[in-house]
Amino acid sequence: MKKHSSKLIVQGGTPLTGVVQVGGAKNASYKLMIAAIAGDTKSRLLNLPEIADVKMVAKIITELGGRAWEAGPKTMFIDPEKISASIVDGQYGSVSRASTLFIGPLLSKFKKAKVPLPGGDRIGERPLGRHLEGLEKLGVKWSHKDNFLSLDAENLQGTTYRFDKNTHTGTETLIMTAVMAEGKTILENAAEEPEVDDLINFLNAMGARIRRRAHRVIEIEGVDKLHGAI
């Protein structure tokens, strides 16, 4: 390859050989970590990318009382057995939009959750309003104060909810809330991003019953409990 002022001239014809390891999807990694705390036994995640969100979620899980530890390069175990807190610290709201993803697992464990508004979001702006509309349909009551969402649900009930506009984080939040709701939930106009399917596959490995239908429809049969995925 020769460089001539503002252009590059590439002379081909030489066979290329070698091995490249493709890292795991960053947009799925920390979401699967959060899903793992919904189980009652430990999960193992392989090929995790080394990104800030993975480290942050591991720290949150530890602060909630669980365990998240590395076991070799890009390998992490998540043990939710001793999770005892239902409040995600407010410092994480301003640095990530992951906080709403904790809602479903925490509601399933404690029937209540308190999480910071993600990224300083305000009610009704961006996709958060659609999260809350869907959660209400599942039987969740919520309020907000001082940049926190407080939520409770004595009995999560399956429902049919159609997103006015598809949102991948909203879809993931409702999937993780509906997975242990009583009865069937149908999400219409749901997101189709690959990380959503990664989450569905991981939850199914934990014992969930989720499947995609045609035309952006996701069907979720609620289960009584989830186990870890190794």
Backbone bond lengths (Angstrom), bond angles and torsions (degrees), N, CA, C in turn:
res aa  C-N    CA-C-N  psi(-1)  N-CA   C-N-CA  omega(-1)  CA-C   N-CA-C  phi
1 M - - - 1.468 - - 1.517 109.05 -
2 K 1.311 117.16 129.66 1.450 122.29 179.71 1.528 109.72 -117.92
3 K 1.302 114.23 144.93 1.457 119.94 179.90 1.512 109.39 -107.26
4 H 1.316 116.07 123.29 1.459 121.82 178.32 1.521 107.86 -122.94
5 S 1.323 116.46 104.69 1.463 123.75 -178.90 1.525 110.68 45.91
6 S 1.352 118.34 -109.21 1.460 121.28 -172.66 1.521 113.51 -97.88
7 K 1.318 118.79 12.85 1.454 119.27 -179.37 1.523 111.01 -135.38
8 L 1.305 115.70 158.29 1.454 122.75 178.15 1.522 109.09 -113.30
9 I 1.308 117.35 134.31 1.456 122.22 175.35 1.528 107.60 -110.40
10 V 1.308 117.08 119.05 1.460 122.53 -177.55 1.520 108.88 -107.19
11 Q 1.315 116.29 123.27 1.446 121.48 177.32 1.529 108.32 -101.13
12 G 1.313 117.10 110.45 1.453 122.15 -175.94 1.509 112.68 -87.32
13 G 1.331 114.33 -159.05 1.450 120.33 177.49 1.510 114.48 96.48
14 T 1.334 117.77 -4.03 1.465 121.02 178.69 1.523 109.02 -101.84
15 P 1.339 117.76 121.41 1.479 119.51 179.63 1.524 110.68 -60.54
16 L 1.336 116.17 141.82 1.459 122.30 178.44 1.521 108.99 -104.01
17 T 1.300 116.52 136.08 1.467 121.44 177.39 1.517 108.99 -134.71
18 G 1.307 116.14 161.66 1.458 120.28 178.08 1.517 111.72 139.54
19 V 1.291 115.34 177.36 1.463 122.25 -178.04 1.523 108.55 -126.73
20 V 1.295 116.22 132.01 1.460 122.00 176.54 1.518 108.46 -122.76
21 Q 1.323 117.12 125.58 1.458 120.91 177.02 1.520 109.17 -90.31
22 V 1.317 115.62 122.09 1.456 121.14 -179.30 1.522 108.73 -86.42
23 G 1.306 116.60 124.38 1.455 121.03 -179.67 1.522 111.84 -72.45
24 G 1.304 115.92 157.75 1.457 121.16 177.79 1.515 111.64 -65.87
25 A 1.312 115.80 157.22 1.465 121.25 -176.75 1.527 110.69 -68.12
26 K 1.320 116.63 123.91 1.461 119.79 -178.13 1.521 111.73 -65.69
27 N 1.346 117.74 -32.70 1.455 119.82 -176.98 1.529 112.75 -75.09
28 A 1.326 117.30 -12.48 1.470 120.29 177.24 1.519 111.50 -101.02
29 S 1.326 118.02 -30.10 1.459 123.11 -167.82 1.527 114.10 -52.31
30 Y 1.319 116.98 -63.02 1.460 119.91 -174.61 1.528 112.27 -70.37
31 K 1.343 116.97 -22.91 1.466 120.10 177.53 1.525 110.65 -70.38
32 L 1.337 116.72 -36.75 1.459 119.83 176.20 1.524 110.18 -68.58
33 M 1.324 117.35 -34.08 1.462 120.39 175.60 1.526 110.75 -61.04
34 I 1.327 116.46 -42.66 1.465 120.42 179.01 1.522 110.39 -66.97
35 A 1.327 116.79 -42.73 1.464 120.18 178.09 1.519 110.97 -58.82
36 A 1.338 117.14 -34.30 1.464 120.95 -177.09 1.516 112.73 -61.86
37 I 1.336 118.62 -25.96 1.464 119.30 -178.43 1.522 111.85 -76.32
38 A 1.336 117.61 -9.04 1.465 120.55 175.67 1.525 111.44 -77.11
39 G 1.326 117.81 -15.47 1.452 121.20 179.73 1.515 111.95 -80.38
40 D 1.334 116.00 173.05 1.461 119.69 177.29 1.530 112.34 -109.54
41 T 1.333 116.88 1.65 1.464 121.63 173.65 1.529 108.15 -136.64
42 K 1.311 116.53 171.59 1.455 120.51 -172.24 1.524 112.13 -74.13
43 S 1.324 114.69 154.18 1.463 123.12 176.51 1.526 108.79 -121.56
44 R 1.330 115.45 155.35 1.459 121.37 175.22 1.519 108.95 -121.23
45 L 1.313 116.21 132.24 1.456 122.28 178.77 1.518 108.57 -118.80
46 L 1.324 115.74 131.18 1.458 121.99 -177.10 1.531 111.14 -110.51
47 N 1.317 116.24 154.11 1.466 123.61 175.03 1.525 112.32 59.35
48 L 1.319 115.85 38.84 1.464 119.94 176.34 1.524 110.08 -71.87
49 P 1.321 117.53 134.93 1.466 119.01 175.98 1.525 110.49 -71.41
50 E 1.300 115.80 152.41 1.465 120.71 -179.90 1.522 108.78 -90.46
51 I 1.320 115.21 83.98 1.461 121.16 -176.97 1.528 109.40 -127.64
52 A 1.325 115.23 162.68 1.465 120.74 -175.83 1.526 111.84 -62.22
53 D 1.342 118.33 -38.00 1.469 120.24 -177.99 1.527 111.88 -63.39
54 V 1.327 117.94 -34.84 1.462 120.56 177.35 1.527 110.17 -64.39
55 K 1.314 116.66 -45.79 1.460 120.40 179.49 1.527 111.11 -65.75
56 M 1.333 116.74 -38.79 1.454 120.35 -179.73 1.525 111.44 -65.36
57 V 1.333 117.24 -46.11 1.466 120.71 -178.95 1.526 110.25 -65.43
58 A 1.322 117.60 -37.69 1.468 120.01 175.67 1.527 110.32 -59.42
59 K 1.328 116.35 -39.87 1.469 120.48 178.91 1.524 111.20 -66.96
60 I 1.335 117.41 -41.39 1.463 120.54 178.55 1.526 110.70 -62.28
61 I 1.332 116.67 -44.93 1.467 120.64 179.96 1.524 110.20 -58.99
62 T 1.331 116.86 -41.28 1.463 120.86 178.44 1.523 110.91 -64.74
63 E 1.323 116.75 -41.47 1.465 120.36 179.35 1.521 112.17 -66.53
64 L 1.326 117.47 -27.93 1.470 120.92 176.79 1.526 112.16 -76.58
65 G 1.320 117.10 -9.74 1.461 121.17 178.88 1.516 113.96 111.17
66 G 1.332 117.07 -6.92 1.456 120.67 178.89 1.517 111.54 -85.66
67 R 1.315 115.75 -169.94 1.466 121.10 179.11 1.522 109.19 -131.35
68 A 1.309 115.99 137.45 1.464 121.99 174.96 1.515 106.28 -139.69
69 W 1.318 117.62 114.04 1.449 119.82 -176.12 1.523 111.30 -138.93
70 E 1.319 114.03 148.66 1.448 121.11 178.90 1.526 110.06 -80.47
71 A 1.317 115.46 143.18 1.466 121.28 -179.17 1.520 108.32 -135.61
72 G 1.314 115.44 60.80 1.455 119.59 -176.47 1.515 110.38 107.82
73 P 1.330 117.19 172.37 1.469 121.00 -178.18 1.534 112.17 -58.69
74 K 1.314 115.77 125.03 1.460 123.22 173.82 1.536 113.21 58.44
75 T 1.329 116.56 24.86 1.464 121.41 179.43 1.524 108.57 -122.10
76 M 1.329 116.59 134.51 1.459 119.81 -179.28 1.521 110.40 -140.41
77 F 1.319 115.43 141.31 1.457 122.50 172.02 1.524 108.63 -103.88
78 I 1.318 115.75 141.28 1.462 122.34 175.39 1.526 107.41 -122.07
79 D 1.333 116.80 119.88 1.464 121.34 178.61 1.533 108.57 -116.95
80 P 1.349 117.77 110.39 1.457 120.62 -175.44 1.533 113.87 -93.14
81 E 1.334 116.96 3.47 1.464 119.99 -168.16 1.524 113.52 -56.12
82 K 1.333 117.59 -38.51 1.462 119.85 -173.80 1.523 112.98 -104.17
83 I 1.307 117.30 18.22 1.466 118.85 174.91 1.521 109.37 -61.80
84 S 1.318 116.53 125.48 1.464 120.59 -174.12 1.519 113.32 -129.85
85 A 1.325 117.63 -6.00 1.461 121.31 -178.29 1.524 110.07 -113.25
86 S 1.311 116.06 150.04 1.468 121.58 -178.84 1.523 112.28 -118.84
87 I 1.327 116.79 14.60 1.467 121.73 -177.49 1.523 109.61 -118.65
88 V 1.330 116.48 124.21 1.467 122.31 174.56 1.528 107.83 -90.14
89 D 1.303 116.48 129.28 1.459 121.72 -175.42 1.526 111.39 -58.27
90 G 1.320 115.23 142.09 1.459 121.13 -175.42 1.511 115.10 -64.41
91 Q 1.329 118.26 -22.24 1.465 120.28 -177.22 1.521 112.61 -62.56
92 Y 1.354 117.11 -21.85 1.455 119.90 -175.45 1.527 113.21 -85.45
93 G 1.310 117.42 -13.53 1.453 119.55 -179.08 1.513 113.43 -65.30
94 S 1.333 116.91 -37.64 1.461 120.33 -174.49 1.520 113.15 -79.65
95 V 1.333 117.60 -14.22 1.469 119.68 -174.49 1.523 113.51 -110.05
96 S 1.324 118.04 -5.86 1.464 119.16 -177.09 1.525 110.27 -156.56
97 R 1.345 114.81 154.52 1.457 120.01 174.44 1.530 111.05 -99.73
98 A 1.334 116.15 18.64 1.467 120.52 -176.59 1.519 113.64 -82.76
99 S 1.337 117.92 -13.29 1.465 119.38 -168.61 1.532 113.13 -61.28
100 T 1.338 118.29 -36.06 1.469 118.90 -178.16 1.523 111.83 -66.73
101 L 1.326 117.73 -21.45 1.454 120.14 -179.36 1.525 112.10 -69.40
102 F 1.324 117.23 -18.75 1.465 120.57 176.85 1.532 112.03 -76.79
103 I 1.331 117.77 -14.23 1.457 120.75 -173.43 1.529 111.86 -58.89
104 G 1.318 117.00 -51.91 1.458 120.26 -176.28 1.519 113.33 -59.76
105 P 1.353 119.00 -54.93 1.463 119.13 178.84 1.524 113.83 -58.30
106 L 1.343 117.55 -39.19 1.460 119.31 -179.18 1.525 111.92 -70.79
107 L 1.333 117.79 -39.23 1.464 119.93 175.96 1.522 111.17 -62.86
108 S 1.328 117.03 -39.56 1.458 120.28 -179.72 1.522 111.35 -64.93
109 K 1.332 116.76 -34.83 1.463 120.26 -178.50 1.521 113.00 -83.44
110 F 1.333 117.31 -40.65 1.461 120.72 -169.23 1.525 114.49 -121.27
111 K 1.333 117.06 -5.91 1.476 122.64 -175.14 1.530 112.05 64.65
112 K 1.313 116.55 11.29 1.460 120.84 176.63 1.525 108.60 -154.30
113 A 1.317 115.01 157.99 1.462 120.93 178.33 1.524 108.49 -158.27
114 K 1.319 114.97 150.88 1.457 120.69 174.38 1.517 107.11 -138.24
115 V 1.332 115.69 119.05 1.470 120.20 -175.82 1.524 109.36 -133.77
116 P 1.321 117.13 149.17 1.466 119.26 177.50 1.520 111.04 -72.31
117 L 1.311 115.87 148.39 1.453 119.52 174.66 1.523 109.00 -61.22
118 P 1.311 118.03 129.56 1.461 120.29 -173.69 1.522 112.82 -70.68
119 G 1.305 115.11 130.66 1.455 120.17 175.78 1.511 114.12 58.89
120 G 1.344 117.59 25.70 1.452 119.80 -177.98 1.513 112.95 70.53
121 D 1.333 116.82 18.75 1.460 121.02 -176.98 1.531 110.60 -61.09
122 R 1.314 115.65 155.04 1.458 120.57 176.38 1.521 109.53 -114.04
123 I 1.330 115.06 148.44 1.456 120.40 -178.41 1.526 109.62 -55.56
124 G 1.329 116.23 131.10 1.448 120.88 176.74 1.507 113.86 91.58
125 E 1.351 117.95 -13.64 1.452 120.56 179.27 1.520 110.06 -100.14
126 R 1.336 115.51 151.07 1.454 121.73 -179.40 1.528 108.96 54.29
127 P 1.328 120.48 -153.52 1.472 118.60 -173.14 1.516 114.69 -80.63
128 L 1.346 119.94 -6.86 1.456 120.45 -169.88 1.521 113.19 -61.03
129 G 1.322 117.40 -35.72 1.459 119.46 177.87 1.511 112.44 -59.36
130 R 1.331 116.88 -36.10 1.461 120.43 179.14 1.524 110.88 -71.26
131 H 1.329 117.36 -32.03 1.467 120.14 173.66 1.526 109.20 -58.24
132 L 1.330 114.58 -50.01 1.462 119.79 -172.32 1.524 112.17 -69.73
133 E 1.324 117.49 -36.85 1.467 120.07 176.04 1.523 110.75 -59.95
134 G 1.323 116.27 -44.50 1.458 120.30 178.98 1.510 112.09 -66.22
135 L 1.335 117.62 -40.35 1.458 120.98 177.85 1.523 111.46 -62.87
136 E 1.332 116.62 -40.07 1.466 119.79 176.74 1.525 111.45 -59.54
137 K 1.322 116.16 -40.51 1.466 120.40 179.02 1.530 111.37 -63.42
138 L 1.319 116.81 -28.01 1.463 121.37 178.65 1.530 112.40 -84.22
139 G 1.320 116.61 -1.45 1.461 120.28 177.63 1.514 114.88 100.17
140 V 1.328 116.88 15.39 1.463 120.77 -177.98 1.531 109.39 -91.27
141 K 1.330 115.67 133.63 1.455 121.78 171.45 1.524 108.20 -103.25
142 W 1.321 116.26 141.09 1.451 118.52 -176.23 1.526 111.51 -144.05
143 S 1.309 114.63 158.80 1.461 121.99 172.54 1.526 106.94 -147.36
144 H 1.317 116.14 164.29 1.457 118.57 178.29 1.517 110.59 -136.46
145 K 1.318 114.33 142.33 1.461 121.06 -179.97 1.518 108.08 -159.97
146 D 1.323 115.41 136.22 1.464 121.29 176.01 1.531 112.07 52.90
147 N 1.338 115.75 45.47 1.469 121.70 177.14 1.530 113.83 64.73
148 F 1.323 117.10 23.15 1.456 121.73 174.05 1.519 110.34 -121.17
149 L 1.312 115.89 146.46 1.458 122.45 167.68 1.510 108.44 -102.13
150 S 1.319 117.07 128.43 1.461 122.44 172.94 1.517 107.28 -110.94
151 L 1.316 116.71 127.81 1.464 121.53 -174.27 1.527 110.23 -132.53
152 D 1.321 116.09 146.56 1.466 119.69 172.54 1.518 109.34 -147.30
153 A 1.301 115.04 153.07 1.468 121.90 -179.25 1.523 108.11 -157.10
154 E 1.314 116.55 105.22 1.463 119.82 177.66 1.518 110.76 -66.79
155 N 1.326 116.73 -39.10 1.459 120.88 179.97 1.523 109.31 -140.16
156 L 1.301 115.68 110.33 1.460 119.62 174.81 1.517 108.86 -76.68
157 Q 1.324 116.09 129.25 1.462 121.74 -176.16 1.524 109.63 -121.09
158 G 1.328 115.08 135.09 1.451 120.00 176.44 1.521 112.09 -59.27
159 T 1.312 116.43 152.87 1.463 120.77 -175.74 1.519 109.33 -156.36
160 T 1.312 115.44 176.44 1.467 121.78 169.44 1.522 107.59 -114.65
161 Y 1.318 115.63 126.25 1.456 119.53 -179.16 1.521 109.39 -136.14
162 R 1.312 115.47 133.95 1.462 121.17 178.43 1.522 109.38 -113.22
163 F 1.320 116.14 122.81 1.460 120.69 175.66 1.524 109.64 -71.12
164 D 1.331 116.47 129.74 1.463 119.49 174.58 1.527 109.98 -61.93
165 K 1.319 115.19 -37.38 1.461 122.29 176.02 1.520 106.91 -139.35
166 N 1.324 116.36 129.85 1.463 117.22 -175.28 1.528 111.05 -67.67
167 T 1.324 114.47 142.06 1.455 123.35 -179.23 1.513 108.41 -140.95
168 H 1.345 116.88 127.63 1.462 117.12 -175.53 1.519 111.82 -71.16
169 T 1.344 118.75 -38.65 1.458 119.06 178.98 1.527 110.85 -69.08
170 G 1.334 117.25 -38.36 1.459 120.35 176.08 1.519 111.78 -63.17
171 T 1.322 116.51 -42.42 1.462 120.56 177.68 1.526 110.43 -60.78
172 E 1.328 116.71 -44.81 1.465 120.80 -178.93 1.525 111.40 -66.17
173 T 1.334 117.19 -39.52 1.464 120.50 178.64 1.522 110.89 -61.75
174 L 1.331 116.95 -44.73 1.464 119.88 -178.83 1.524 111.85 -71.17
175 I 1.329 117.54 -35.43 1.467 119.38 175.96 1.520 109.67 -59.60
176 M 1.335 117.18 -47.78 1.462 119.93 -176.21 1.526 112.58 -71.15
177 T 1.327 117.12 -19.59 1.462 119.94 175.27 1.526 110.73 -85.40
178 A 1.327 116.91 -38.86 1.469 121.00 -176.30 1.516 113.51 -77.72
179 V 1.337 117.18 -17.90 1.461 119.61 -170.70 1.531 112.05 -62.28
180 M 1.337 118.12 -27.97 1.465 120.39 176.68 1.525 111.82 -118.60
181 A 1.340 116.51 23.18 1.465 120.92 172.32 1.529 109.27 -79.36
182 E 1.295 116.26 157.75 1.464 120.63 179.09 1.529 109.65 -77.35
183 G 1.328 116.47 126.80 1.456 120.77 177.22 1.519 112.98 89.80
184 K 1.316 115.36 -162.41 1.458 122.68 -173.72 1.522 111.38 -102.29
185 T 1.315 114.99 139.39 1.462 121.90 173.48 1.522 108.71 -119.42
186 I 1.316 115.68 135.74 1.460 121.51 176.67 1.525 107.91 -121.52
187 L 1.315 116.11 120.76 1.462 121.93 176.91 1.521 108.48 -103.63
188 E 1.315 115.81 121.95 1.456 121.19 -179.50 1.523 110.17 -106.84
189 N 1.330 115.50 152.34 1.463 122.33 -174.59 1.531 110.45 54.82
190 A 1.326 115.60 39.21 1.464 121.88 -179.21 1.524 110.49 -77.65
191 A 1.309 115.65 161.57 1.460 121.47 -179.28 1.523 111.12 -70.11
192 E 1.329 115.91 152.65 1.461 121.37 -179.03 1.524 113.07 -118.23
193 E 1.331 118.14 12.28 1.460 120.25 -179.52 1.526 110.90 -60.73
194 P 1.336 117.01 149.27 1.472 120.49 -179.12 1.521 113.34 -56.90
195 E 1.344 118.19 -34.38 1.455 118.90 -178.72 1.525 112.39 -66.09
196 V 1.342 117.07 -25.75 1.466 120.03 175.51 1.529 109.75 -66.56
197 D 1.327 116.25 -42.69 1.460 119.53 178.02 1.529 111.20 -67.76
198 D 1.338 117.73 -34.95 1.460 120.14 174.86 1.529 110.48 -60.03
199 L 1.332 116.08 -42.61 1.459 120.37 178.99 1.528 111.01 -64.89
200 I 1.325 116.61 -44.10 1.470 120.55 178.68 1.526 110.13 -59.51
201 N 1.321 117.40 -46.62 1.462 120.56 -178.49 1.525 111.53 -63.17
202 F 1.337 116.42 -39.42 1.461 119.55 179.80 1.527 111.03 -67.55
203 L 1.326 116.96 -44.83 1.470 119.70 178.64 1.524 111.00 -62.87
204 N 1.318 117.20 -39.00 1.471 119.42 176.68 1.524 110.83 -62.60
205 A 1.333 117.74 -36.14 1.460 120.96 175.76 1.529 111.28 -65.95
206 M 1.335 116.60 -22.53 1.463 121.67 177.30 1.527 112.12 -87.49
207 G 1.319 117.44 -2.23 1.461 120.54 178.57 1.510 115.03 110.09
208 A 1.352 117.33 4.33 1.467 120.65 177.61 1.528 110.03 -73.32
209 R 1.335 114.96 168.38 1.467 121.12 178.28 1.529 107.45 -129.96
210 I 1.330 114.54 86.41 1.463 121.56 -175.73 1.515 108.28 -127.28
211 R 1.322 116.41 138.21 1.466 119.18 175.02 1.520 110.17 -148.26
212 R 1.299 113.40 151.05 1.459 119.95 175.92 1.511 110.26 -86.32
213 R 1.310 115.38 141.39 1.450 122.39 169.74 1.526 108.20 -111.04
214 A 1.292 116.55 177.60 1.466 120.11 179.18 1.524 110.84 -69.58
215 H 1.322 114.61 161.37 1.469 122.17 171.70 1.523 112.59 59.94
216 R 1.336 116.72 47.95 1.469 122.28 173.48 1.532 113.08 62.18
217 V 1.288 117.96 35.13 1.462 122.06 178.36 1.527 109.16 -108.81
218 I 1.329 116.26 132.11 1.464 122.64 174.96 1.527 107.93 -119.79
219 E 1.308 115.76 130.60 1.469 121.95 -178.50 1.524 109.12 -112.50
220 I 1.324 116.55 130.32 1.469 122.05 -176.16 1.522 109.10 -127.58
221 E 1.314 116.74 118.77 1.461 122.23 172.70 1.520 107.43 -94.40
222 G 1.329 117.15 116.98 1.459 119.85 -177.41 1.521 112.53 -63.15
223 V 1.329 116.23 144.57 1.462 121.95 177.46 1.527 108.44 -122.07
224 D 1.335 115.30 162.04 1.465 119.99 -177.42 1.522 112.92 -74.63
225 K 1.324 116.90 -34.03 1.454 119.71 -179.20 1.524 109.89 -157.78
226 L 1.307 114.70 164.44 1.458 122.65 176.70 1.530 108.23 -123.10
227 H 1.315 115.30 150.37 1.463 121.02 175.94 1.529 108.46 -114.47
228 G 1.295 116.59 172.19 1.448 120.51 178.27 1.519 111.74 -71.02
229 A 1.315 115.94 161.91 1.463 122.28 177.17 1.527 107.86 -120.30
230 I 1.302 116.29 120.32 1.469 121.84 -177.71 1.519 109.62 -112.28
